[in-house]
Every structure is written in structure tokens, then in C-alpha cells.
Amino acid sequence: MELLDKIDATSATPKYLQVVNAVIKDIESGKLKLGERVPSINETSEMYYLSRDTIEKAYKVLRQKGVISSVKGKGCYISKSFSGNKTRVLLLFNKLSAYKKAIYYSFLKAVGDDAIVDLHIHHYDGNICASLIQENLDKYDYFVIMPHISSNMEAFTLAMKQIPEESLVLLDKDTKDYKGNCAAVYQDFERDIRVALHSGLDLLSKYRKFVLVYPREISYPMEIVKGFRQFCREVSMAHEVKDFIEDEPVSPGTAYLVLEESDLANLITETRARNLVLGTDVGLISYNDTPLKRILDDGITVVSTDHELMGETAGYMVKHKLREKIHNPFTLIRRSSL
């Protein structure tokens, strides 16, 4: 580490920040290697005739940026995971699925090569998410979080408040428990489902009853149920919410909205077994679009957000340091099953 010719006493930049910039520059140029030991605060202060306070401040910033790390009893080392001046992003997803993967890959494409992105799964658990936040507060420039939490919400909310507002992006869902001015790319589940179903009322009106298959053991937002019921009340349509499609036989004259792929497969299987025709005898809407649904049974009608656009928008905001709240599009895509 060579600092003598890099510290300008006449510069408006504080000396401790000049030390920080010099260390990062030496890493990027290859003069300092990842994993290499750096002198202690006292050693650096004496070696380069800089005050101990200056070096202490510089090392604190370097630790916060993840440039150096301390090993008890051994000293400070250049972190092996340090990525230079690239933006470091921590993604915290509730689960992995085909839809989450679409968001993830479009996010990576949007932020480009100027960012290092790490992905962790919190499994809807507020304690897990809180721990991941607290352990990494000083290591990332951005925290992009899907706040789908079904347990230990208080721990998650407290941890989220420790993230600087400008470093937080809420993804897929906004949360009323957070009052800060952070960025967000979100679905409004209750409103989205209601508006999307209204757009297909001309097709739904030929059915006597509308059934939502909502598996309660899986953590889908309850707002979906609220929006479904509100739509049915607004159009005076007989309706029901079921846990499983197997609860009773598929009934002619009924339209179904299914969230899980397994329920979609079961409904199609039973419809075929009873020689019923999708789109004529039975209506079917699936939640979230996939390439397979475009061709299955001449096309399955879906209500879906644009997952790729969601990831792309979030990545764009991170890359350009924007702080906006953007509602991601949600639509009904008409196909032959309705």
C-alpha cells in the first residue's frame, strides 16, 4: 500500500476519503491483491505521517464498503469478495419459481456488468429476512426485497427500517408497514385482480358461478381473495373460495380461477375425463402466464403481471439511482379456456 504520493493536503477531499480512494485504486490496478494483509491503523499512521484519526476513519469506511475485513488477532485484509467500484446488490426473494427466475434474469440484464448481484431466499420468514438484512447492512449498496412475509413480520419491519431509504427497493409487493421513501416496483393484488376480471366480464357472464381455488397452505397474498370477492359482489355473481380443486367434481356452467399449477393440471384432467369442453362447459383462468399456457388446450386464459418487465424496471432504477414507486402492469390475457 503506497500512499505518500496520493494524499494531497490542499485538496477539498478529506484526507480519510483520499486514503479510501487510494486503497480502492490500488486494488483495481492490481497493486493490492484480494486476501492480502494491510498494515494496522497505527502502522499506516506512522508509515505515511497521517494522523491516527484519519486512518481510523478511512478503515471504518473501507470496512463499510466491504473493501477490508478484520480477522481477530491477525489484523486487516483485503476482502476476497470485494468487487471494486461496482454496485453491490442483495436480492431477497420469498421463494424460487419460474416467475421469480424471470424477474431475476431480467434484473441482471438491466443492471448489466456494473453490478454484483447476490440472491438469497427468505422463505416468507421475517426472522430469516431480518437476519440477512442485519448481517449485510455494510456490505451492499442496494437491498432489493420481496416483502412477502407470513411470520415474524415485526422483526422484518424493524430490520428493513435500518436500511437507508435510498438503498431500498421493494419488489413485487408494497408494504403498509414501511413508511419510508424508498423505490418500489409492485403489484396491487386486490385492485389488479378486480380490474383484470372486470375486463373479462363479457366472457365470465356466460357462467353461473365463479370459483377461486386458493390453497391456504401456500403463502399467496390474501388481497387476491379480497379482490376476487369484491369483483363478484360488484357484478352479482355467485362465487366460492376453495382450498383444493378436488373438494367436489368440476361443475358445468362454472368458471374457475386457479393459482397453483397442480390445481390447473387437476382441473384440466377432470374436465377431459367428464368430456367437458373448456371455454364452453367450463371456464378456466390461471394465475401468472407461462409459455406452456399459451399452447395448452388451445390456450389457457391467464391473469398475470409482466414479470420480465418488473425485473427490468427494478434493475433500471438501481442502475440509474432512481427512487420511484411504479405499479407493474397486470392484465387478463384472453385465450380459448374462457
C-alpha positions as CSV (number, residue, x, y, z in Angstrom):
1,M,0.0,0.0,0.0
2,E,1.6,3.2,-1.2
3,L,0.0,6.5,0.0
4,L,2.7,9.1,0.1
5,D,2.2,10.3,-3.5
6,K,-1.6,10.0,-3.4
7,I,-2.5,12.3,-0.5
8,D,-3.0,16.0,-1.4
9,A,-3.0,18.3,1.6
10,T,-4.5,21.1,-0.5
11,S,-7.4,19.0,-1.9
12,A,-11.0,19.7,-0.8
13,T,-11.5,16.0,-0.4
14,P,-10.9,15.0,3.3
15,K,-7.7,13.0,3.8
16,Y,-9.5,9.9,5.1
17,L,-11.5,9.7,1.8
18,Q,-8.3,10.2,-0.2
19,V,-7.0,7.1,1.7
20,V,-10.1,5.2,0.9
21,N,-9.9,6.1,-2.8
22,A,-6.2,5.3,-2.9
23,V,-6.7,1.8,-1.5
24,I,-9.5,1.0,-3.9
25,K,-7.4,2.3,-6.8
26,D,-4.5,0.1,-5.8
27,I,-6.8,-3.0,-5.7
28,E,-8.3,-2.2,-9.1
29,S,-4.8,-1.7,-10.6
30,G,-3.5,-5.0,-9.1
31,K,-1.0,-3.4,-6.6
32,L,-3.1,-4.8,-3.8
33,K,-4.3,-8.4,-4.1
34,L,-7.6,-9.8,-2.7
35,G,-6.8,-11.5,0.6
36,E,-3.6,-9.5,1.1
37,R,-2.9,-8.2,4.6
38,V,-2.9,-4.4,5.1
39,P,-1.0,-2.5,7.8
40,S,-2.8,-1.8,11.0
41,I,-4.1,1.7,11.8
42,N,-1.0,2.5,13.9
43,E,1.4,1.1,11.3
44,T,-0.3,3.1,8.5
45,S,-0.4,6.3,10.5
46,E,3.3,6.1,11.4
47,M,4.4,4.9,7.9
48,Y,2.7,7.8,6.0
49,Y,2.8,10.6,8.6
50,L,-1.0,10.7,8.8
51,S,-3.0,11.1,12.0
52,R,-4.4,8.0,13.6
53,D,-7.9,9.6,13.5
54,T,-7.6,9.9,9.7
55,I,-6.6,6.3,9.2
56,E,-9.2,5.1,11.7
57,K,-11.9,6.9,9.7
58,A,-10.6,5.6,6.4
59,Y,-10.6,2.0,7.7
60,K,-14.1,2.4,9.0
61,V,-15.3,3.4,5.6
62,L,-13.3,0.6,3.9
63,R,-15.0,-1.9,6.2
64,Q,-18.4,-0.5,5.5
65,K,-17.8,-0.8,1.8
66,G,-16.6,-4.4,2.2
67,V,-13.1,-3.5,1.0
68,I,-11.3,-4.8,4.1
69,S,-12.2,-7.2,6.8
70,S,-10.7,-7.8,10.2
71,V,-9.5,-11.1,11.5
72,K,-9.3,-11.2,15.3
73,G,-5.7,-11.4,16.4
74,K,-4.3,-11.2,12.9
75,G,-5.2,-7.8,11.5
76,C,-6.9,-6.4,8.4
77,Y,-7.1,-8.0,5.0
78,I,-8.4,-7.0,1.6
79,S,-11.8,-8.8,1.3
80,K,-11.7,-11.6,-1.2
81,S,-15.2,-10.8,-2.2
82,F,-14.5,-7.1,-3.0
83,S,-15.6,-6.1,-6.4
84,G,-14.1,-2.6,-6.9
85,N,-16.5,0.3,-7.6
86,K,-19.2,-2.0,-8.9
87,T,-22.6,-1.5,-7.3
88,R,-23.3,-4.4,-4.9
89,V,-27.0,-5.6,-4.8
90,L,-28.6,-8.1,-2.4
91,L,-31.8,-9.6,-3.7
92,L,-34.0,-11.1,-1.0
93,F,-36.8,-13.3,-2.7
94,N,-39.5,-15.1,-0.8
95,K,-39.1,-18.3,-3.0
96,L,-37.8,-19.5,-6.3
97,S,-40.2,-20.3,-9.1
98,A,-40.4,-19.9,-12.9
99,Y,-41.8,-16.4,-12.3
100,K,-39.1,-15.3,-9.8
101,K,-36.4,-16.6,-12.2
102,A,-37.9,-14.4,-15.0
103,I,-37.7,-11.4,-12.6
104,Y,-34.1,-12.3,-11.5
105,Y,-32.7,-12.7,-15.0
106,S,-34.3,-9.6,-16.4
107,F,-33.0,-7.7,-13.4
108,L,-29.4,-9.0,-14.1
109,K,-29.7,-7.9,-17.7
110,A,-30.9,-4.4,-16.7
111,V,-28.2,-3.7,-14.2
112,G,-25.5,-5.0,-16.5
113,D,-21.9,-5.6,-15.8
114,D,-21.6,-2.6,-13.5
115,A,-23.2,-4.5,-10.6
116,I,-22.5,-7.6,-8.5
117,V,-25.8,-9.2,-7.5
118,D,-26.3,-11.8,-4.8
119,L,-29.6,-13.7,-4.3
120,H,-30.9,-15.2,-1.0
121,I,-34.3,-16.8,-0.2
122,H,-36.1,-15.9,3.0
123,H,-39.0,-18.4,2.7
124,Y,-41.7,-15.9,3.9
125,D,-40.0,-15.8,7.3
126,G,-39.4,-12.4,8.8
127,N,-36.7,-13.6,11.1
128,I,-34.7,-15.1,8.2
129,C,-35.1,-11.9,6.2
130,A,-34.2,-9.7,9.2
131,S,-31.0,-11.7,9.8
132,L,-30.0,-11.4,6.2
133,I,-30.5,-7.7,6.3
134,Q,-28.7,-7.1,9.6
135,E,-25.7,-9.3,8.6
136,N,-25.2,-7.4,5.3
137,L,-26.1,-3.8,6.1
138,D,-22.5,-2.5,5.5
139,K,-21.8,-4.9,2.5
140,Y,-24.3,-3.8,-0.1
141,D,-25.3,-0.6,-1.9
142,Y,-28.8,-1.8,-2.6
143,F,-31.3,-4.2,-0.9
144,V,-34.0,-5.4,-3.4
145,I,-36.6,-7.2,-1.2
146,M,-39.8,-9.1,-1.9
147,P,-41.7,-8.3,1.3
148,H,-43.9,-11.4,1.2
149,I,-43.7,-12.2,4.9
150,S,-46.1,-14.7,6.6
151,S,-44.4,-14.9,10.0
152,N,-42.3,-12.7,12.3
153,M,-43.4,-9.5,10.5
154,E,-42.3,-7.3,13.3
155,A,-38.6,-8.5,13.1
156,F,-38.6,-7.9,9.4
157,T,-40.1,-4.4,9.6
158,L,-37.5,-3.3,12.2
159,A,-34.7,-4.6,10.1
160,M,-36.0,-3.0,7.0
161,K,-36.0,0.4,8.7
162,Q,-32.3,0.1,9.3
163,I,-31.7,0.2,5.5
164,P,-31.1,3.7,4.2
165,E,-34.2,4.8,2.2
166,E,-32.1,5.4,-0.9
167,S,-30.7,1.9,-0.8
168,L,-34.0,0.0,-0.5
169,V,-36.2,-1.3,-3.4
170,L,-39.4,-3.1,-2.7
171,L,-40.2,-5.7,-5.4
172,D,-43.4,-7.4,-6.4
173,K,-45.3,-6.0,-3.3
174,D,-45.5,-2.7,-1.5
175,T,-45.9,-2.9,2.3
176,K,-48.0,-0.6,4.5
177,D,-45.7,-1.4,7.5
178,Y,-42.9,0.7,5.9
179,K,-43.4,4.5,5.8
180,G,-40.0,5.4,4.3
181,N,-39.5,7.0,0.9
182,C,-37.9,4.0,-0.9
183,A,-38.2,2.8,-4.5
184,A,-40.7,0.1,-5.4
185,V,-41.9,-1.9,-8.4
186,Y,-45.1,-3.6,-7.2
187,Q,-48.4,-5.3,-7.8
188,D,-51.6,-4.0,-6.2
189,F,-53.0,-7.5,-5.7
190,E,-56.5,-6.6,-4.6
191,R,-57.1,-3.9,-7.2
192,D,-55.2,-5.8,-10.0
193,I,-57.3,-8.9,-9.8
194,R,-60.6,-7.0,-9.6
195,V,-59.8,-4.8,-12.6
196,A,-58.5,-7.7,-14.7
197,L,-61.6,-9.7,-14.1
198,H,-63.8,-6.8,-15.0
199,S,-62.0,-6.6,-18.3
200,G,-63.2,-10.2,-19.0
201,L,-66.8,-9.8,-17.8
202,D,-68.2,-10.4,-21.3
203,L,-66.7,-13.9,-21.1
204,L,-67.4,-14.6,-17.5
205,S,-71.0,-13.6,-17.7
206,K,-71.9,-16.8,-19.5
207,Y,-71.1,-18.9,-16.4
208,R,-73.5,-19.3,-13.4
209,K,-70.8,-19.5,-10.8
210,F,-67.2,-18.4,-10.3
211,V,-64.8,-20.4,-8.0
212,L,-61.4,-19.3,-6.8
213,V,-59.1,-22.1,-5.8
214,Y,-56.9,-20.6,-3.2
215,P,-54.5,-23.0,-1.4
216,R,-54.2,-21.7,2.1
217,E,-51.1,-23.7,2.9
218,I,-49.2,-21.7,0.3
219,S,-48.5,-18.1,1.0
220,Y,-50.4,-16.2,-1.7
221,P,-51.4,-12.7,-0.8
222,M,-54.8,-12.6,0.9
223,E,-55.5,-9.5,-1.2
224,I,-56.2,-11.8,-4.2
225,V,-59.2,-13.3,-2.3
226,K,-60.4,-9.8,-1.4
227,G,-60.2,-8.6,-5.0
228,F,-62.0,-11.7,-6.3
229,R,-64.8,-11.4,-3.8
230,Q,-65.2,-7.7,-4.5
231,F,-65.5,-8.3,-8.2
232,C,-68.1,-11.0,-7.7
233,R,-70.2,-8.7,-5.5
234,E,-69.9,-5.9,-7.9
235,V,-71.3,-8.0,-10.8
236,S,-73.7,-10.0,-8.6
237,M,-72.1,-13.3,-9.5
238,A,-72.4,-16.5,-7.3
239,H,-68.9,-17.3,-6.1
240,E,-66.9,-19.5,-3.7
241,V,-63.3,-19.8,-2.5
242,K,-62.0,-23.4,-2.2
243,D,-58.7,-24.8,-0.8
244,F,-58.5,-27.6,-3.4
245,I,-60.0,-28.4,-6.8
246,E,-60.7,-31.9,-5.6
247,D,-63.2,-30.7,-3.0
248,E,-66.0,-31.5,-5.4
249,P,-66.4,-32.6,-9.1
250,V,-65.9,-29.9,-11.8
251,S,-69.3,-28.5,-12.5
252,P,-70.6,-27.4,-15.9
253,G,-71.6,-23.7,-16.0
254,T,-68.8,-22.8,-13.6
255,A,-65.7,-20.7,-14.2
256,Y,-62.5,-21.4,-12.1
257,L,-59.6,-19.2,-11.2
258,V,-56.7,-21.3,-10.1
259,L,-53.4,-20.1,-8.6
260,E,-51.4,-23.3,-8.4
261,E,-50.1,-25.3,-11.4
262,S,-51.1,-28.6,-9.7
263,D,-54.7,-27.4,-9.5
264,L,-54.6,-26.3,-13.1
265,A,-53.5,-29.8,-14.1
266,N,-56.1,-31.5,-12.0
267,L,-58.9,-29.3,-13.3
268,I,-57.9,-29.9,-17.0
269,T,-57.6,-33.7,-16.3
270,E,-61.1,-33.9,-14.7
271,T,-62.6,-31.8,-17.4
272,R,-61.3,-34.2,-20.1
273,A,-62.4,-37.2,-18.0
274,R,-66.0,-35.9,-17.9
275,N,-66.0,-35.0,-21.7
276,L,-66.5,-31.3,-20.9
277,V,-65.1,-28.5,-23.1
278,L,-63.0,-25.7,-21.7
279,G,-64.4,-22.3,-22.8
280,T,-67.8,-23.8,-23.4
281,D,-68.9,-26.0,-20.5
282,V,-66.3,-24.9,-18.0
283,G,-64.4,-21.6,-17.8
284,L,-60.7,-21.6,-16.7
285,I,-58.4,-18.8,-15.7
286,S,-54.9,-19.5,-14.5
287,Y,-52.7,-17.1,-12.4
288,N,-49.4,-16.0,-14.0
289,D,-48.5,-16.7,-17.6
290,T,-46.0,-19.2,-18.9
291,P,-45.1,-20.3,-22.5
292,L,-46.9,-23.6,-21.9
293,K,-50.2,-22.0,-21.0
294,R,-50.1,-20.3,-24.5
295,I,-50.4,-23.6,-26.2
296,L,-52.0,-26.0,-23.6
297,D,-55.6,-27.0,-24.7
298,D,-55.5,-24.3,-27.5
299,G,-54.6,-21.7,-24.9
300,I,-55.3,-21.1,-21.2
301,T,-56.6,-17.7,-20.3
302,V,-54.5,-16.0,-17.6
303,V,-54.4,-13.1,-15.3
304,S,-50.8,-12.1,-15.0
305,T,-48.3,-9.4,-14.2
306,D,-45.3,-8.9,-16.6
307,H,-42.5,-10.5,-14.6
308,E,-39.7,-9.6,-17.0
309,L,-40.8,-6.0,-17.0
310,M,-40.8,-6.0,-13.2
311,G,-37.2,-7.2,-13.1
312,E,-36.2,-4.8,-15.9
313,T,-37.7,-1.8,-14.2
314,A,-36.1,-2.6,-10.8
315,G,-32.7,-3.1,-12.4
316,Y,-33.1,0.2,-14.3
317,M,-33.9,2.1,-11.1
318,V,-30.9,0.6,-9.4
319,K,-28.5,1.3,-12.3
320,H,-29.7,4.9,-12.6
321,K,-30.1,5.5,-8.8
322,L,-33.8,6.4,-9.2
323,R,-36.3,6.4,-6.3
324,E,-39.8,5.9,-7.6
325,K,-42.8,3.8,-6.9
326,I,-44.0,2.1,-10.1
327,H,-47.1,-0.1,-10.4
328,N,-46.2,-3.1,-12.6
329,P,-48.8,-3.9,-15.4
330,F,-51.4,-6.6,-14.6
331,T,-53.8,-7.9,-17.3
332,L,-56.2,-10.6,-18.3
333,I,-54.9,-12.4,-21.4
334,R,-57.8,-13.9,-23.3
335,R,-57.5,-17.4,-24.7
336,S,-59.8,-20.3,-25.5
337,S,-60.2,-21.7,-22.0
338,L,-62.7,-18.9,-21.0
